[in-house]
Amino acid sequence: MKTPTILLAAFLITGCSEESKKPEQPTAQTNHAQAESFDSFFEKFSSDSVFQKSRIKFPLTSQVYDIDSEKEVTSTTDASEWAFFNIKQLKQDKKYIFKTSSEKEQYIINVKMEDTGIYVDYIFDRQSGKWTLVKIVDQST
């Protein structure tokens, strides 16, 4: 009777020690912890032109509402055509109204200008843990 108990104990001890030697597998929680926060990304995106350009998915798609044809027109901007834009500076101007909406992997900054028809969405997606500007939707009238 003691032999099976000893074998079982030896098996459990060996099994536990083997288990502890296995490297930890990354979990969604640890990957999420490594992902950058949108706030820290946005701070750098708004102040560093080189960083900004590196975090835009080129060619950047822009949708603009054409008042004359009453249709959305889609265009693209290549990296060589991109000019640095400090979007955060608009936030400091009281004429602009900033609204944000976010989901787990997407962040949308909506910029409106009081008493005008300016209404633009900047859409950012998290790709491989890093935030990237993927689209601009201008619904200004």
N, C-alpha and C positions, 0 to 999 in steps of 0.2 A: 504494500500500500504506500510505503514511503517513496519507492522508486518513481511511480507516476507523478507524485506531488513534486519531487525534486526535479524531474524532467520538465514538468509544466513551469515551475519557477525558473529554471534555467532558460527555457524557451522565452518566457516573458521578459526576463532580464536582457537576453540577447536581442530580442525583438525591439525592446525599448531603446537599447543603446544604438542599434542600427538606425532606428528612426531619428534619433537625435543627431546623427552624423550627416543626414541628408540636408543639402542647402535649402534655405527657405525659398519657396516659390513666391514671386511678387504677386500681390493681390491687387484688386481694383482699388482698395483703400490706400495701399502704399503708392501706387501709380498716381492716384489723385493727389496725394500729399506732395508729390514731386512736381505736379503741374503748377505753372506760375499763376499767380492771382491776376485777375483782370486789372485791378487798380495799379499794381506795380508795372504791368505791361503798358498800360495806357499812359502812365507818367513818362516812361521812356519813349514810347511811340510818338508822343506829342513834343518831345524836346530834342530828339536825336535823329537827324535826317538819314543817316546811314542805317540805323536800326529800323527806322520807319520803312525804308525801301526794302529791307530784308524781310519784313513781316507783312508784305502785301503779295497776294497771289496774282502774279502777272501772267497773261494780260488780265488787268482788272476790268471786270464787267460793270458797266454803269447803265442804269435804266433812267431815262428822262421822259417826263410826260410832255409831249409836244402839244401846246395849246391849239395851234392852227389845225393840225390833223386830228386832234383829240385822241391820240394813240400814244402808247409807250414806245419809245425808240431805244434800242439797245446799242451800245457802243463799247469799245474796249480801249484801254490805255496800256501801252507798253511801258516797261521800266524806263526806257530812254526818254519817254514823254512825261514822266511823273515829276511834279514839283513838290517839294516839301510843304506840308500843310500842318500848322499847329492848331489842331482842332480844340485843344484844351484852352487856348487863348480866347476862343469864342465863348467858352463857358464863363469867363470872367466879365464879358461884356453883358450888361444888364438887358440889352435889347434881345438877346437870344435866350430861348427856353430849351433846356436840355431835359430829355426824358430818356430813361434807360429801361430796357427789359432784358431779362436774361433767362436762359435755360442752362442746363448742365454744360452743353458744349457750344452754346451760341450766345452772343451779347449784341444787342442792337442799341445804338445811340441815335436818338431822334433829335435833330436840331431844327427848331422853328424860330422865326423872327417875328416878334410881336407886330401886329397890325400890317403884316405883309403876307404874301403868298409863299414865302420860303418855307419849305418842308422837306428835309433830307434825312434819310436813314443811312447810317454807316453800319454794315453788318460784318461782325467778326465771328469767326469760328475757331474753336480750339482744335488744332491738328497736331497730333503727336505730343500733346501736353503744352503746346505753344499757341498763343493767340495770333491770329492772322486776319487782316482785312481782306474779305473775299468779294464784297459787292457794295456798290453805292446805288441807292434808289432815290432819285430826285423827283418828288411829286409836287414841286413848286408850280404855282399857277400864275 
